């Protein structure tokens, strides 16, 4: 659906002499800019008011294309505003907010992470001063912001032997490649992903050098520079959402991202239909139904966090948590305890963590006085773990292939109920099955040999 506006009429309504023209290239009166932006928001609201179920396939395709182009145009103007705030410094809106950093100023207004906006300031400066082909394509909505960032960074790392004219020519060619307007390797009309564009930009700039040896050297230096820059751009933001969850965003180098991705994919929730060591088909009743990939990766991330070292790093620091709980609640397996930082944690989790994690439970009696502080004897020793590894090389639940190294040592008769910390009472369980073992909705039964199964209790 296309909506047209009479820009002359809008301009007259705003008390301006001429029509509003998109793009931040020229300075305009504030009333014109404000009016145009309000009109744009109104147009988006009008489009959103139409049910998507009423759209044809062609309409959906057109809507997706136009929304993406609009996002690019908005991103371009936001960068221009950020660049202007930087240029004004203490004399402009930044100074009014008593904050010399334009990224911090905009973060207060938008809620965007300061680190992200600070990177935007860098890109905005280069778009305004050097890379005009990229800026114009972004303003027109034909180039995505992610693509613009790739092109700017690639041009900034271009071989020093190239002239400004050569770099500008390559930039113009890469813009056409990125948008799909002219690309022998990308297919006419198809935009190129940021990852492929990064590789294409490296190739284009390297091929402009006189020899392959020189091109190889430059390519290696470029990769090293990119890794260095990636480390500089690392950040992590964690926010307590107040509903029992944390929300986080982070940026890490590609290498570390792949390592994390590989680790998490190995830690996805167990398969529901599996086999025991003899090949007999089994159904793991504790495995979740219909779990999405994102949910599985999220659960794997939690398991990864729980396996962070708790015995200290090089300088002996510990990341174990002090957990307080009432004795009667621990015995009954109900209620909650608290972390030293005040957050509430379930007794079920406390009992599970007490098996072998490096966290210290403080048990309170009826008078709320400590009656026991967790001792090492509640935890299986490293040597007991080595011995148990000779009996199990994976999780002790039949059909689960999670390696022993990632398992937690579970007390078959719970430690909180007087179970001894010895090998006869030990079973390695992966994080998922350990949680289910402490879940009153499940019971553990011996399956065959040293393997167990978890069965849902039918009520």
C-alpha positions in Angstrom: 0.0 0.0 0.0 1.4 3.4 -1.0 0.4 6.6 0.6 1.0 9.9 -1.1 1.2 13.3 0.5 1.0 16.9 -0.9 4.3 18.2 0.4 3.5 21.7 -0.7 0.3 21.7 1.4 2.2 20.3 4.4 4.9 22.9 4.0 2.3 25.7 3.9 0.6 24.3 7.0 3.9 24.4 8.8 4.6 28.0 7.7 7.5 27.1 5.3 8.2 28.4 1.8 8.8 25.1 0.0 8.2 21.4 0.2 9.9 19.2 2.7 12.7 17.1 1.1 13.9 13.9 2.7 17.5 13.6 3.9 19.7 15.4 6.4 22.0 17.1 3.8 20.7 20.6 4.4 19.8 22.5 7.6 16.1 23.1 7.9 13.8 24.9 10.4 12.9 22.8 13.4 9.2 23.1 12.7 9.6 21.6 9.3 11.7 18.7 10.6 9.4 18.1 13.5 6.3 18.2 11.3 7.8 15.8 8.8 8.8 13.3 11.4 5.3 13.5 13.0 3.8 12.9 9.6 6.1 9.9 9.1 5.0 8.4 12.4 1.4 9.0 11.6 1.8 7.2 8.2 3.4 4.2 10.0 0.6 4.1 12.5 -2.0 4.2 9.7 -0.3 1.3 7.9 -0.1 -0.6 11.2 -3.8 -0.1 11.7 -4.5 -2.4 8.7 -4.6 -6.1 9.6 -1.8 -8.0 7.9 -4.2 -10.9 7.3 -5.9 -8.7 4.7 -2.8 -8.3 2.7 -2.0 -10.4 -0.4 1.4 -12.1 -0.8 2.5 -9.3 -3.1 1.4 -6.8 -0.5 3.4 -8.5 2.3 6.5 -8.6 0.1 6.1 -4.9 -0.7 5.5 -4.0 3.0 8.6 -5.9 4.1 10.7 -4.1 1.5 9.3 -0.6 2.3 9.6 -1.2 6.1 13.3 -2.2 5.6 13.9 0.9 3.5 12.2 3.1 6.1 14.4 1.6 8.8 17.5 2.6 6.8 16.3 6.2 6.3 15.5 6.5 10.0 18.9 5.1 10.9 20.6 7.6 8.5 18.8 10.6 10.1 19.5 9.4 13.6 23.2 9.2 12.7 23.1 12.7 11.4 21.5 14.0 14.6 24.1 12.2 16.6 26.9 13.8 14.5 25.4 17.2 14.9 25.2 16.8 18.7 28.8 15.8 18.7 29.8 18.9 16.6 27.9 21.2 19.0 29.4 19.8 22.1 28.9 21.9 25.2 27.2 24.6 23.1 24.3 22.4 22.1 21.9 19.8 23.6 24.7 17.8 25.0 25.8 20.8 27.1 22.3 21.4 28.2 22.2 17.9 29.7 25.6 18.5 31.3 27.0 15.5 29.5 30.0 16.1 27.1 29.4 12.7 25.5 26.8 12.8 22.7 26.3 9.1 23.0 25.4 9.3 26.7 23.1 12.3 25.9 21.2 10.3 23.3 21.2 7.2 25.5 19.3 9.2 28.1 16.7 10.1 25.6 16.3 6.8 23.8 17.3 4.1 26.3 19.7 2.7 23.7 23.0 1.2 25.1 25.7 4.0 25.3 28.3 1.7 23.8 26.2 1.1 20.7 25.6 4.8 20.2 29.2 5.6 20.7 30.0 3.3 17.8 27.3 5.2 15.9 29.1 8.5 16.5 32.2 7.0 14.9 30.2 5.8 11.8 28.2 9.1 11.6 31.4 11.2 11.5 32.9 9.1 8.6 29.6 9.1 6.7 29.4 12.9 6.9 33.0 13.6 6.0 34.3 10.8 3.7 32.0 8.1 2.5 29.3 10.0 0.6 28.2 7.2 -1.7 27.4 5.0 1.4 25.7 7.9 3.2 23.5 8.7 0.2 22.4 5.1 -0.3 21.6 4.8 3.4 19.5 8.0 3.2 17.7 6.7 0.2 16.8 3.5 2.0 18.6 1.2 -0.5 21.4 0.3 1.9 21.1 -1.2 5.3 22.8 0.2 8.3 24.7 -3.1 8.9 26.0 -2.9 5.3 27.0 0.8 5.7 29.0 -0.1 8.8 30.8 -2.9 6.9 31.6 -0.5 3.9 32.9 2.2 6.2 35.1 -0.1 8.2 36.4 -1.8 5.1 37.3 1.6 3.5 39.0 2.7 6.6 41.2 -0.4 6.5 41.9 -0.1 2.8 45.6 -0.5 1.8 47.6 2.6 2.4 48.9 2.4 -1.2 45.5 3.2 -2.6 44.6 6.8 -3.4 41.4 8.5 -2.1 40.0 8.4 -5.6 40.6 4.7 -5.8 38.9 4.1 -2.5 36.0 6.2 -3.5 35.6 4.3 -6.7 35.7 1.0 -4.9 33.2 2.3 -2.3 30.8 3.3 -5.1 31.1 -0.2 -6.7 30.6 -1.9 -3.4 27.5 0.1 -2.6 26.0 -1.2 -5.9 27.0 -4.7 -5.0 25.5 -4.4 -1.5 22.2 -3.2 -2.8 22.1 -5.8 -5.6 21.9 -3.1 -8.3 25.1 -4.2 -10.0 26.6 -7.5 -8.8 27.9 -10.3 -10.9 28.2 -12.5 -7.8 25.1 -11.5 -5.9 22.2 -11.6 -8.4 20.6 -8.4 -9.6 18.2 -6.9 -7.2 19.2 -9.0 -4.2 20.9 -7.2 -1.3 24.1 -8.9 0.0 24.4 -9.9 3.7 26.8 -8.0 5.9 29.0 -11.0 6.3 29.3 -11.6 2.5 29.8 -7.9 1.9 32.7 -7.8 4.3 34.4 -10.6 2.4 33.6 -9.0 -0.9 35.1 -5.6 0.3 38.3 -7.3 1.3 38.6 -9.0 -2.1 37.9 -5.7 -4.0 40.5 -3.7 -2.1 43.1 -6.5 -2.2 42.7 -6.9 -6.0 43.5 -3.3 -6.5 47.1 -4.0 -5.4 49.8 -4.8 -7.9 50.8 -8.3 -6.6 49.2 -11.3 -4.9 51.9 -11.3 -2.2 51.1 -7.7 -1.3 47.4 -8.5 -1.4 47.8 -11.5 0.9 49.8 -9.4 3.4 47.2 -6.6 3.4 44.4 -9.2 3.8 46.2 -10.7 6.8 46.8 -7.3 8.4 43.1 -6.4 7.7 41.9 -9.5 9.5 44.2 -8.7 12.5 42.9 -5.1 12.6 39.4 -6.4 12.5 40.0 -8.7 15.4 41.6 -5.9 17.4 38.7 -3.6 16.6 36.3 -6.4 17.6 37.9 -6.6 21.0 37.7 -2.9 21.4 34.0 -3.0 20.7 33.3 -5.8 23.2 30.6 -4.9 25.7 28.0 -6.6 27.8 24.9 -5.1 29.3 22.8 -6.9 32.0 19.6 -5.6 33.4 17.4 -7.0 36.1 13.9 -6.9 34.7 12.3 -7.3 38.1 10.2 -10.3 37.1 12.7 -13.0 38.0 14.7 -12.7 34.8 17.7 -10.7 33.5 17.9 -9.3 30.0 21.3 -9.0 28.4 22.9 -7.8 25.2 26.5 -8.2 24.2 29.0 -7.8 21.4 31.9 -10.2 21.2 34.4 -11.0 18.5 33.3 -13.6 15.9 35.8 -16.2 17.2 34.4 -16.0 20.7 30.9 -16.0 19.3 31.5 -19.2 17.4 33.1 -20.8 20.4 30.1 -19.8 22.5 27.7 -21.0 19.8 29.4 -24.4 19.5 29.3 -24.8 23.3 25.7 -23.9 23.6 24.6 -26.1 20.7 26.2 -29.1 22.5 24.2 -28.1 25.6 20.8 -28.1 24.1 18.1 -29.9 26.0 18.1 -33.7 25.8 16.2 -35.4 22.9 12.8 -36.8 24.0 13.2 -40.0 21.9 16.5 -41.7 22.4 18.2 -45.0 23.2 20.0 -46.6 26.1 23.5 -48.1 25.9 22.0 -51.4 24.5 20.2 -49.6 21.8 16.7 -50.0 23.3 14.4 -47.1 22.3 13.5 -44.8 25.3 11.3 -41.9 25.8 12.7 -39.2 28.1 9.6 -37.9 29.8 11.5 -35.0 31.4 12.4 -33.5 27.9 10.2 -30.6 27.0 7.7 -30.7 24.2 7.9 -28.2 21.4 10.9 -26.3 22.7 12.2 -23.8 20.2 15.8 -23.5 19.2 16.1 -20.2 21.0 14.7 -21.7 24.2 17.1 -24.6 24.0 20.1 -22.3 23.5 18.9 -20.2 26.4 18.7 -23.2 28.7 22.2 -24.3 27.5 23.5 -20.8 28.3 22.2 -21.1 31.9 23.9 -24.5 32.2 27.1 -23.0 30.9 26.9 -20.2 33.5 26.4 -22.8 36.3 29.6 -24.5 35.2 31.8 -21.4 35.5 34.8 -22.1 37.9 33.9 -21.5 41.5 37.2 -22.4 43.1 38.9 -19.2 42.1 40.9 -17.7 39.3 44.6 -16.8 39.2 44.3 -14.5 42.2 42.1 -16.8 44.3 38.8 -14.9 43.7 35.7 -17.0 44.0 32.4 -16.5 42.3 30.4 -18.8 44.6 27.2 -17.4 46.1 26.2 -17.2 49.7 22.7 -18.7 49.9 20.5 -18.5 53.1 17.6 -20.8 53.7 15.5 -22.2 56.6 16.1 -25.7 57.8 12.5 -26.8 57.8 12.1 -25.5 54.2 15.2 -27.4 53.0 13.9 -30.6 54.7 10.5 -30.2 53.1 11.8 -29.1 49.8 9.4 -26.2 49.6 9.7 -22.4 49.8 12.6 -20.2 49.0 16.0 -19.0 50.2 17.8 -15.8 49.5 21.1 -14.8 47.9 23.4 -12.4 49.7 22.3 -9.8 47.2 18.6 -10.2 48.3 17.2 -12.1 45.4 14.9 -15.0 46.1 15.9 -18.5 45.0 13.8 -21.7 45.2 14.6 -24.4 47.7 14.7 -26.9 44.9 17.5 -24.9 43.3 19.4 -24.6 46.6 19.2 -28.4 47.1 20.4 -29.0 43.6 23.3 -26.5 43.9 24.3 -28.0 47.3 25.2 -31.2 45.6 28.5 -30.0 44.1 28.4 -26.4 43.0 30.8 -24.0 44.8 28.0 -22.1 46.6 27.7 -21.9 50.3 24.3 -22.6 51.9 23.7 -21.0 55.3 21.0 -23.0 57.1 18.7 -21.2 59.6 16.9 -22.8 62.5 13.5 -21.8 63.8 14.9 -18.8 65.6 16.5 -17.6 62.3 20.0 -18.2 63.7 22.5 -20.2 61.6 22.6 -23.8 62.6 24.9 -25.0 59.9 27.1 -23.5 57.2 27.7 -25.8 54.3 30.9 -27.9 54.7 33.0 -29.5 52.0 31.7 -32.9 53.1 28.4 -32.1 51.4 30.3 -31.9 48.1 31.9 -34.7 46.3 35.6 -34.4 46.0 37.6 -34.1 42.8 39.0 -37.6 43.5 35.5 -39.0 43.9 34.7 -37.5 40.6 37.7 -39.1 39.0 36.6 -42.5 40.4 33.0 -42.0 39.3 34.2 -41.2 35.8 35.6 -44.7 35.5 32.0 -46.0 35.9 30.2 -43.3 33.8 31.4 -41.4 30.8 28.1 -39.6 30.2 25.1 -38.4 32.2 23.6 -41.2 34.3 20.2 -41.0 32.7 19.7 -43.7 30.1 20.0 -42.3 26.6 21.5 -38.9 27.6 24.9 -38.3 25.9 25.9 -35.2 27.8 29.6 -35.8 28.6 30.7 -36.6 32.2 32.8 -33.4 32.3 29.7 -31.3 32.1 27.7 -33.3 34.7 27.0 -32.5 38.3 27.3 -35.2 40.9 23.9 -35.9 42.4 23.2 -37.6 45.8 20.7 -40.4 45.1 19.6 -40.0 48.7 19.6 -36.3 49.0 22.3 -34.6 51.1 19.6 -32.5 52.8 17.9 -35.8 53.9 21.1 -37.3 55.3 22.4 -38.9 52.2 26.1 -39.7 52.4 28.7 -38.2 50.1 30.2 -41.4 48.8 30.4 -43.2 45.5 27.5 -45.6 46.3 25.2 -42.6 46.6 26.6 -40.7 43.6 25.2 -40.3 40.1 26.5 -37.9 37.4 23.6 -35.9 35.9 23.6 -33.2 33.3 22.1 -29.8 34.3 18.7 -30.6 32.7 18.3 -34.0 34.4 19.7 -32.7 37.7 16.9 -30.1 37.8 14.3 -32.8 37.0 15.8 -35.1 39.7 15.0 -32.4 42.3 11.6 -31.7 40.7 8.8 -33.3 42.8 6.9 -34.0 39.6 9.4 -36.7 38.7 10.8 -39.8 40.3 14.1 -41.5 39.5 14.1 -45.2 38.8 16.9 -47.6 38.1 16.8 -48.7 34.5 19.6 -51.1 33.8 23.0 -51.5 35.4 24.2 -48.1 36.5 21.7 -46.2 34.4 18.5 -44.5 35.7 15.4 -43.1 34.1 13.2 -40.2 35.2 9.4 -40.9 35.2 6.7 -38.3 35.5 4.5 -39.0 38.5 0.9 -39.6 37.5 -1.6 -38.1 39.8 
